Amino acid sequence: MVELTIAYAGLGIIGYFMAYMVISCIAVAIWKNWAWKEAGYFWEYSLNEGLKMYYPGFWQIIRYQNFLYSALYIIAWPLMVPGQMIINTKALRRVMSREYYW
């Protein structure tokens, strides 16, 4: 009975990570395609500048505490994937608006 419980727990963990890989990779690929069409060739630079300016705390966690952020992203991916996409979209749109000057 214990072996069966361990097997189900292992299959559950493997399924969770497989769902994370598939859903997050597809979502990020779709978002990157949108960002390419929205901001052009330098969309990554624009996104980094927008995150630095409008979300400095979030940018510092991503930049300087990458292991912690990656662990949190993997553990809480159902919340982190849409949350990160929303923050990235807001930052990129604010940078690409006409009101922002370098």
C-alpha positions as CSV (number, residue, x, y, z in Angstrom):
1,M,0.0,0.0,0.0
2,V,2.8,2.4,0.8
3,E,4.5,1.6,-2.5
4,L,1.3,2.5,-4.4
5,T,1.0,5.8,-2.5
6,I,4.6,6.6,-3.4
7,A,4.0,5.7,-7.0
8,Y,1.0,8.0,-7.2
9,A,2.8,10.8,-5.5
10,G,5.7,10.4,-8.0
11,L,3.4,10.3,-11.0
12,G,1.6,13.4,-9.6
13,I,4.9,15.3,-9.3
14,I,6.0,14.2,-12.8
15,G,2.6,15.2,-14.2
16,Y,2.8,18.6,-12.4
17,F,6.2,19.3,-14.0
18,M,5.1,18.2,-17.4
19,A,2.0,20.4,-17.3
20,Y,4.3,23.3,-16.1
21,M,6.7,22.7,-19.0
22,V,4.0,22.5,-21.7
23,I,1.7,25.3,-20.5
24,S,4.4,27.8,-19.6
25,C,6.4,27.2,-22.7
26,I,3.4,27.6,-25.0
27,A,2.2,30.7,-23.1
28,V,5.7,32.3,-23.2
29,A,6.1,31.5,-26.9
30,I,2.7,33.1,-27.7
31,W,3.6,36.2,-25.5
32,K,7.1,36.5,-27.2
33,N,5.4,36.4,-30.6
34,W,3.0,39.1,-29.6
35,A,5.9,41.2,-28.1
36,W,7.8,40.8,-31.4
37,K,4.9,42.1,-33.4
38,E,4.1,44.9,-30.9
39,A,7.6,46.3,-30.2
40,G,9.8,45.0,-32.9
41,Y,13.3,43.7,-32.9
42,F,14.4,45.3,-29.6
43,W,11.4,44.2,-27.6
44,E,13.6,42.5,-24.9
45,Y,15.5,45.8,-24.3
46,S,12.3,47.7,-24.1
47,L,10.9,45.2,-21.7
48,N,13.9,45.4,-19.4
49,E,13.8,49.2,-19.4
50,G,10.1,49.1,-18.7
51,L,10.5,46.7,-15.8
52,K,13.4,48.7,-14.4
53,M,11.4,51.9,-14.5
54,Y,7.8,50.8,-13.6
55,Y,8.4,47.6,-11.5
56,P,11.8,48.0,-9.9
57,G,11.2,45.6,-7.1
58,F,10.1,42.9,-9.5
59,W,13.0,43.5,-11.8
60,Q,15.5,43.3,-8.9
61,I,14.1,40.0,-7.8
62,I,14.4,38.6,-11.3
63,R,17.8,40.0,-11.8
64,Y,19.6,39.5,-8.5
65,Q,17.7,36.6,-6.9
66,N,17.2,34.4,-10.0
67,F,17.3,31.1,-8.1
68,L,14.7,32.1,-5.7
69,Y,12.5,33.5,-8.5
70,S,12.9,30.4,-10.5
71,A,12.0,28.1,-7.6
72,L,8.9,30.2,-6.9
73,Y,8.0,30.2,-10.6
74,I,8.2,26.4,-10.8
75,I,6.3,25.8,-7.5
76,A,3.5,28.4,-8.1
77,W,3.4,28.3,-11.9
78,P,-0.4,28.5,-12.2
79,L,-0.2,31.9,-10.6
80,M,3.1,33.1,-11.8
81,V,2.7,32.5,-15.6
82,P,-0.3,34.8,-16.0
83,G,1.0,37.2,-13.4
84,Q,4.3,37.6,-15.2
85,M,2.6,37.9,-18.5
86,I,0.4,40.7,-17.2
87,I,3.3,42.6,-15.7
88,N,5.5,42.2,-18.8
89,T,2.6,43.4,-21.0
90,K,1.9,46.4,-18.9
91,A,5.6,47.3,-18.8
92,L,6.1,46.9,-22.5
93,R,2.9,48.9,-23.4
94,R,3.9,51.7,-21.1
95,V,7.4,51.9,-22.7
96,M,6.0,51.7,-26.2
97,S,3.4,54.5,-25.5
98,R,4.0,57.9,-27.0
99,E,4.2,59.4,-23.5
100,Y,7.6,57.8,-22.7
101,Y,10.8,59.5,-23.9
102,W,14.4,58.2,-23.5
